[in-house]
Amino acid sequence: MIDIQKQIEYWRDQAVSDMETAEILIEKKKFLHGLFFCHLVIEKILKAHYVKVNQKIPPKTHDLIYLLKHSEIKIENNELIFLGILMKYQLACPDSSVTA
């Protein structure tokens, strides 16, 4: 049996750390890398909420929309569009001339 609270804390702590990294990267004008970390922040917060709602370890996915739908979170359509755009940065290569 998993410790639900520890799982939630793990994902939340990881999100906080990644947010600090995203802020540094964006301050240094490393926007592609910064957006990659922004995706990680939202992914990990959604995974924390997934654990809370489902009482189990989240799936190994980077799909924000999937995590959102399985976490009983309701958002506006424009926020859903934003998550779809942000997901593009999960697989983006550091060299913007190369696509993943």
SULLINUR-V651803 format. One record per helix or strand. SS is the DSSP state (H for helix, E for strand). FROM is the first residue (numbers start at 1). TO is the last residue. Records with the same first field share a line. If there is no record, write none. Layout:
SS->FROM-TO + FROM-TO
This chain:
H->4-27 + 31-54 + 64-69 + 77-87
